């Protein structure tokens, strides 16, 4: 015959396991939801990046000297900012 203390201890262990499993499930669901939200939020930035990439390629093809001048200017500005 088990003592009352052992029964309480077993019940507490069981409740702790259930709480742990519930928390693990909720964390997993929340993480999955946050990941899906992040992917959805980053989609417009990917589109902008692709558009910018296409614009650079088109500019380099159509006006290579102007493209080099723009990037040289950007490099100069970044270098000046880096030094400051």
C-alpha positions in Angstrom: 0.0 0.0 0.0 1.4 3.4 -1.1 1.5 6.2 1.4 -0.4 9.4 0.9 2.9 11.2 0.5 3.9 8.9 -2.4 0.5 9.5 -4.1 0.9 13.3 -3.8 4.5 13.0 -5.1 3.4 10.9 -8.1 0.6 13.2 -8.9 2.9 16.2 -8.7 5.4 14.5 -11.1 2.6 13.7 -13.5 1.3 17.3 -13.4 4.9 18.6 -14.0 5.3 16.4 -17.0 2.0 17.6 -18.4 2.9 21.2 -17.9 6.3 20.6 -19.5 4.7 19.0 -22.6 2.1 21.7 -22.8 4.8 24.4 -22.6 7.0 22.6 -25.2 4.1 22.4 -27.6 3.2 26.0 -27.2 6.8 27.1 -27.7 7.0 25.0 -30.8 3.8 26.5 -32.2 4.8 30.0 -31.3 8.2 29.5 -32.9 6.7 28.1 -36.1 4.2 31.0 -36.2 7.0 33.6 -35.7 9.1 32.0 -38.5 6.2 32.1 -40.9 5.5 35.8 -40.0 9.2 36.6 -40.5 9.3 34.9 -43.9 6.2 36.8 -44.9 7.5 40.2 -43.6 10.8 39.8 -45.5 9.2 39.0 -48.9 8.9 42.7 -49.9 12.6 43.3 -49.0 13.6 40.4 -51.3 11.5 42.0 -54.1 13.3 45.3 -53.6 16.7 43.5 -53.6 15.8 41.8 -56.9 14.7 45.1 -58.4 17.8 46.8 -57.3 20.0 44.0 -58.6 18.2 44.2 -62.0 18.6 48.0 -62.1 22.4 47.7 -61.4 22.8 45.1 -64.2 20.8 47.2 -66.6 22.8 50.3 -65.7 26.1 48.5 -66.0 25.1 47.2 -69.4 23.6 50.5 -70.8 25.9 53.0 -69.1 29.0 51.3 -67.7 31.0 54.5 -67.1 28.1 56.2 -65.1 27.7 53.0 -63.1 31.4 52.9 -62.2 31.3 56.6 -61.3 28.3 56.1 -59.0 30.0 53.2 -57.2 33.3 55.0 -56.9 31.4 58.0 -55.3 29.7 55.6 -52.9 33.0 54.0 -52.0 34.5 57.4 -51.4 31.6 58.5 -49.2 31.7 55.2 -47.2 35.5 55.5 -46.8 35.2 59.0 -45.5 32.5 57.9 -43.1 34.5 54.9 -42.0 37.6 57.1 -41.3 35.5 59.7 -39.3 
